[in-house]
Amino acid sequence: MTITSVIVVFAVIWFLTLFIVLPIGEISQEEDGNVVPGTPPGAPANLRMKRKMVITTIVATILSAIICTIIISGVITIEMLDVFDGTA
């Protein structure tokens, strides 16, 4: 597994994790009772983006390390994932 592969695995997992973490714990402006003029009522009242980025990075680092370790150790290989037996 090359460094490029590791970076790609991390990037994919990071963005997937971000999309999972973004809506967690969010309160809309409508629920908060303070809708800013010109914004939709469903917009977040207090978007703590820095905290969400830190959580995303920590979770993605752990998951990427696990996945890369599994791939490097040979527990799962490309041959195991080839459902068409080399015929496409």
C-alpha positions as CSV (number, residue, x, y, z in Angstrom):
1,M,0.0,0.0,0.0
2,T,1.6,3.3,-1.1
3,I,1.4,6.6,0.7
4,T,-1.0,7.8,-2.0
5,S,-3.4,4.9,-1.2
6,V,-3.2,5.8,2.5
7,I,-4.0,9.4,1.8
8,V,-7.0,8.4,-0.4
9,V,-8.3,6.0,2.2
10,F,-8.0,8.7,4.8
11,A,-9.7,11.4,2.6
12,V,-12.6,9.2,1.8
13,I,-13.2,8.2,5.4
14,W,-12.7,11.8,6.6
15,F,-15.4,13.1,4.3
16,L,-17.8,10.2,5.1
17,T,-17.2,10.8,8.8
18,L,-17.8,14.6,8.4
19,F,-21.2,14.0,6.7
20,I,-22.1,11.7,9.6
21,V,-20.9,14.2,12.3
22,L,-22.4,17.4,10.9
23,P,-26.0,16.9,11.9
24,I,-25.3,15.5,15.3
25,G,-26.4,17.8,18.1
26,E,-27.5,20.6,15.8
27,I,-30.4,22.9,16.8
28,S,-32.1,24.9,14.1
29,Q,-32.8,28.6,14.4
30,E,-36.5,27.8,14.4
31,E,-36.1,25.5,17.4
32,D,-33.8,28.0,19.1
33,G,-36.4,30.8,18.6
34,N,-34.0,33.2,17.0
35,V,-34.3,33.2,13.2
36,V,-31.9,35.6,11.6
37,P,-33.6,37.6,8.8
38,G,-32.6,36.4,5.4
39,T,-31.8,32.8,6.5
40,P,-34.0,29.7,6.4
41,P,-35.5,28.7,9.7
42,G,-33.8,25.3,9.4
43,A,-30.3,26.8,9.4
44,P,-28.1,25.8,12.4
45,A,-28.4,28.2,15.4
46,N,-24.8,27.6,16.5
47,L,-22.6,25.7,14.1
48,R,-19.5,24.6,16.0
49,M,-17.5,23.7,13.0
50,K,-14.1,23.6,14.6
51,R,-15.3,21.0,17.2
52,K,-16.9,18.9,14.4
53,M,-13.6,19.0,12.4
54,V,-11.6,17.9,15.3
55,I,-14.0,15.0,16.1
56,T,-14.0,14.1,12.4
57,T,-10.3,14.0,12.2
58,I,-9.9,11.9,15.3
59,V,-12.5,9.3,14.2
60,A,-11.2,9.2,10.6
61,T,-7.6,8.7,11.8
62,I,-8.6,5.8,14.0
63,L,-10.7,4.2,11.2
64,S,-8.1,4.8,8.6
65,A,-5.4,3.2,10.8
66,I,-7.6,0.1,11.3
67,I,-8.5,-0.2,7.6
68,C,-4.9,0.3,6.4
69,T,-3.6,-2.2,9.0
70,I,-6.1,-4.8,7.7
71,I,-5.0,-4.2,4.1
72,I,-1.3,-4.2,4.8
73,S,-1.5,-7.3,7.0
74,G,-3.1,-9.2,4.1
75,V,-6.2,-10.2,6.0
76,I,-8.2,-8.9,3.1
77,T,-6.7,-8.9,-0.4
78,I,-7.8,-7.7,-3.8
79,E,-8.3,-11.3,-4.9
80,M,-10.8,-11.8,-2.1
81,L,-12.8,-8.9,-3.3
82,D,-12.8,-9.9,-7.0
83,V,-16.3,-11.2,-7.4
84,F,-15.9,-11.7,-11.1
85,D,-12.8,-13.9,-10.9
86,G,-10.8,-11.7,-13.1
87,T,-13.4,-11.6,-15.9
88,A,-15.1,-8.3,-16.5
